[in-house]
Amino acid sequence: MNVQKRLDALLKVHRSVLIECAKQLTEKQKWSPIDCPVVVVDARKSPSSAQVCSVGTLSQLVPASAAIDIPEIKEWLELSRRNGHEDAFSEMLSRRGEDVGCRFAEGYGLLQTERREGSECLWSANDLSHFVVKTREAFPNAIGCLALFTGEDGLNHGVITFESEIKQFL
């Protein structure tokens, strides 16, 4: 099933949560990261779940990674998807005459620290920042929404952010 169809089905299942979020949003006089409501739909397990939370607490619910923003880590993740983990790791570390291997090693160390600390980071700190900006731009007409999916391989997870007009829920 394509992503849009999966997303449409999830929004139908969790319509009551979207209605609750729309009601909370209409009660706000101004946008604030402390209490602006957003919806998080978690479809990584069955049955899926959805909840309303504030933009300010989103990072506790969906941790963000500082390491994923590092260009060499982004490149390694892309190479891993195409060529496999070991080949990508070898390629990133074997680049001689460049600082890429060194920056990759530092970034990978940060990524491993995040994982040891128990953070299952699905998106980057930069992605989180963009989502916060999107919720401010959408206020007061649309709900900021975030959906967590399991990749088609069953291993990789994905994050989709979008807005839903509140008028369709009130």
N, C-alpha and C positions, 0 to 999 in steps of 0.2 A: 504494500500500500504506500502511495507516495506521501510525502510529508504533509502537504496541505490537507489531504483526506484524513490522515491520522489526527491532525490538529483540529479539524472541524468536528470529528467524532468526539474528541476529548472535551471540546467546548460545549458540545451538546450534553454530554454526561455530567459536566460540572457547572451547568448553567446557574444553579442556585448559588454557588460561590461567586460567580460573576455578578449576579444580581445583588448579593450582599456587598460586594466591593463597590458597585455603582452607587448604592445607597450611601455608603460611608464617604465616598468621594464627593457626592453632592452636598454633604454636610460641611465640607471644608471651605473656608473663606479664601484661603490662599494656599499655594503649594508649599510644602515643607518636607524635607527628607526624613524628619523625625516621625511624622504621622501620616504621610501620604500613602493611602492603601494601594497595593498592587496584588496581583494574583500569581501564585506559583502552582503550576500543574506538574506533578511528578508522575511520568508514565514509564519509569524505568522498571517498575514491577507491576504485576497484575493482582488486584485491580489498581488502577491509577488513583491518585489522590490529588486534591486541590485545596489550597488554603489562601486566606487573605493575610498579608503581613504588611508592615510599613517598609518603605524604601530603605529606611535607616537600619532595619534589622535583617535585610536581605542577605548580607554577607555571612550572617550566622547560619542561615538556612541553606544557602548555596555558596560555599566558600570560593573565594577568588584566589588565583595564583599570581604571585609576582613573577615567578620564574617563566610562566608561559608567555609573558610579554617580551622576553629577551629574544631578539631576532634569530639567534643561533638555535634556540630551543624550538621556535616556530618552524624553522627549516628542518630540524631533526624530526619533529612530529610529522611533518609532511613526507619526508623521506621514509619514515617508519611505516606510514600507511601504504606507500607505494612498494617499498623494497624489503620491508621487514625490519624488526628492531635491531638485530645484530649488524646487518649491513649498513643501516643508517648510522649506528653508533660508530662503527669502524670508519666510515667515510668522514664523519664530522671530526673525529680525533686525529685522522691521518693527514689532514691538510697541513703541509709544511710551508714555511715562509709566510704564513698568514697568522693573524691573531685569532682566527676563527676557532681553531681547536682549543685554545686557552679560554676564550669567552664561553665556548660551549661547555667545557669542563666545569667552569664556575657556575654557569646556569644550571647544569645538570645536578651539581651538588646542592644548589638551592632547591631544585625540584625534589630531590631525594629527602631533604630535610623537611619539606612540607608534607611529604607522604609519610615519613616516620612519625611526624607529629599528629598523624591521623586525619589530615585534610584530604578529602577526596575532591580536589578542585576540578570543576568542570568548565570553568571559563577563566579568563584573565581579569586582573584588576582593571585593565583598560576597558574590557567589555562591560564590566560592572559600571564604570564611570559613564560610558556611553548610554547605558540603560537608564541611569539616574537622569541624565540630561534629557533623554527621550520622554521620561515621565513628566518632567517639568514642562516640556514643550507641548505635551498632550493635555495637560491640565487646563481647564476642568472638563474638557469634552470627551476624554477617552481614558480608559483604564490601561495602565501598563501591565503587561502580562509576560510571563516567562514560562516556557515549557521545557521540561527535561525529558529526553528520549534516550532509549537504548539504540545503538547503531544496528544496522542490519547484520553485522557480524556477531551481534550479541555481546560484544566486549566494549567497544568504544561508545561513549555517551556523548550526546549533543545537547546544546542549549539553543533554543529559538526564542527571540524576544519579538514582541509585537504589541500593538494597541488595539483595543476594541472600543468602539463608540458606546458611551453610556446610554444613549437614547434607546438602543435596542434592548436594554435590560430594565428599563423603568416604565 
